Amino acid sequence: QVQLVESGGGLVQPGGSLRLSCAASGIIFSFYTMGWYRQAPGKQRELVAALTSGGSTNYADSVKGRFNISRDNAKNTVYLQMNSLKPEDTAVYYCNADRSRPKLGYWGQGTQVTVSS
């Protein structure tokens, strides 16, 4: 059974920082591209950051220079360090595991991030 369990969300003031974690089980973690997506109320889910098994990264323009994605294959965990948070970063953040061959994809349950004074 595949599980992706996010943690680390919460309420933070503008300009603050949070680190999200996603612990994976039931998959060969090192084979997967790991990503963070977010969905704000009334908006579509969007990619925030992704990190391939080979170490390549991709970031949404809105978070470049503020967010950093990393992974620890020994712990089957992916992280999202979020700095200089803005109110527009408020959303539910979802962890994703994706593999192209074979085509497989999994989602976590999401963790709420609220940026507000």
C-alpha positions in Angstrom: 0.0 0.0 0.0 1.4 3.3 -1.1 1.3 6.2 1.4 2.5 9.8 1.1 2.2 11.6 4.4 2.7 15.4 4.5 3.5 17.3 7.6 4.8 20.8 8.6 2.0 23.0 7.5 0.5 25.7 9.7 -0.1 29.4 10.2 2.8 31.8 9.6 3.1 35.5 9.3 4.2 37.1 6.0 7.9 36.9 5.6 8.1 33.8 7.7 9.3 30.3 6.9 8.0 26.8 7.0 9.4 23.4 6.0 7.1 20.8 4.7 7.9 17.1 4.8 6.5 14.2 2.9 7.3 10.7 4.0 6.7 8.0 1.4 6.1 4.3 1.9 5.2 1.4 -0.4 7.2 2.7 -3.4 10.8 2.5 -4.5 11.3 6.2 -3.6 14.5 6.8 -5.5 12.8 5.8 -8.8 10.2 8.6 -8.6 10.1 12.3 -9.4 8.8 13.9 -6.2 6.8 17.1 -6.4 4.9 19.6 -4.3 1.6 21.1 -5.7 -0.8 23.5 -4.1 -4.4 24.4 -4.4 -5.9 27.6 -3.2 -9.7 28.0 -2.7 -11.4 28.5 -6.1 -8.2 27.8 -8.0 -6.7 24.8 -9.9 -4.0 22.7 -8.4 -0.6 24.0 -9.6 2.9 22.7 -9.5 5.1 24.4 -6.9 8.3 22.4 -7.3 9.6 19.1 -8.5 12.7 17.1 -8.1 13.6 14.2 -10.3 15.5 11.0 -9.3 18.5 12.4 -11.1 18.4 15.7 -9.2 16.9 18.1 -11.7 14.5 20.7 -10.2 11.6 22.7 -11.6 10.0 25.6 -9.8 7.0 27.7 -10.4 8.0 31.2 -11.3 6.1 32.6 -8.3 8.3 30.7 -5.8 11.7 30.8 -7.5 14.3 32.2 -5.1 12.1 31.6 -2.1 11.3 27.9 -2.0 13.7 25.0 -2.1 12.9 21.3 -2.7 15.1 18.5 -1.5 15.0 14.8 -0.9 16.6 12.2 1.3 16.4 8.9 -0.4 17.6 7.1 2.7 14.6 8.4 4.6 12.1 8.2 1.7 11.3 11.8 2.4 11.0 14.9 0.3 11.1 18.4 1.8 9.9 21.9 0.7 11.7 24.7 2.5 9.5 27.8 2.1 11.0 31.2 2.9 9.8 34.8 2.6 6.2 33.5 2.6 3.5 35.7 1.2 -0.3 35.7 1.7 -0.7 34.4 -1.9 1.2 31.3 -0.9 -1.8 30.3 1.2 -3.1 26.9 0.0 -3.3 23.2 0.7 0.0 21.7 -0.3 0.1 18.2 -1.7 3.0 15.8 -2.1 3.2 13.9 -5.4 5.2 10.9 -6.5 5.4 10.4 -10.2 7.1 7.8 -12.4 6.9 7.6 -16.2 7.9 4.0 -16.9 5.6 2.4 -15.9 3.2 5.3 -15.6 2.5 5.6 -11.9 1.4 8.5 -9.7 0.4 9.0 -6.1 -0.8 11.9 -4.0 -0.7 12.7 -0.3 -3.7 14.0 1.6 -2.5 17.6 1.7 -1.4 20.0 4.5 -2.7 23.5 5.0 -0.4 26.5 4.8 -1.8 29.8 5.8 0.2 33.0 5.5 -1.5 35.8 7.4 -0.8 38.5 10.0 
